[in-house]
């Protein structure tokens, strides 16, 4: 039958059974546009500013 899985004996005569199937290829991942990436960077910078974090806050003491 078309579009159905089937169970059949392995052709080597070992008495084992196998099934045949086919997976459809995965759809391609969506492409991130330049505008989307820029909006993400903007949002990350806004969050950093709201939290009061800066590069100097992340430097270890004594450096």
C-alpha positions in Angstrom: 0.0 0.0 0.0 1.2 3.5 -0.8 2.0 5.9 2.1 1.9 3.1 4.7 4.6 1.3 6.7 4.9 -2.4 6.0 6.5 -5.3 7.9 8.3 -7.9 5.9 10.8 -10.7 6.3 14.5 -9.8 5.9 15.6 -11.1 2.5 18.7 -12.9 3.9 16.5 -15.9 5.1 17.5 -15.4 8.8 13.8 -15.4 9.9 14.1 -11.8 11.2 11.5 -9.2 10.3 12.0 -5.6 9.3 9.9 -2.6 8.5 10.2 -0.1 5.7 9.5 3.5 6.2 10.4 6.9 4.8 10.8 10.1 6.6 9.9 13.3 4.8 12.8 15.8 4.7 12.6 18.5 7.4 11.5 21.9 6.2 14.3 24.4 6.0 14.8 26.6 9.0 13.6 30.2 8.6 16.2 32.7 7.6 16.8 35.5 10.1 16.7 38.8 8.3 19.1 41.6 9.0 16.3 43.7 10.5 15.4 40.8 12.9 19.0 40.5 14.0 19.4 44.3 14.5 16.2 44.3 16.6 17.5 41.5 18.7 20.8 43.4 19.4 18.8 46.5 20.2 16.6 44.6 22.7 19.7 43.0 24.3 21.3 46.4 24.7 18.1 47.8 26.3 18.0 45.0 28.8 21.6 45.5 29.7 21.0 49.2 30.2 17.9 48.5 32.3 19.9 46.1 34.5 22.7 48.6 35.0 25.3 46.2 33.7 28.4 47.4 31.9 31.7 45.9 30.8 33.4 47.3 33.9 31.0 45.4 36.1 32.2 42.1 34.6 35.9 42.7 35.2 37.4 40.8 38.0 38.6 42.8 41.0 42.3 43.7 40.9 42.5 43.8 37.2 
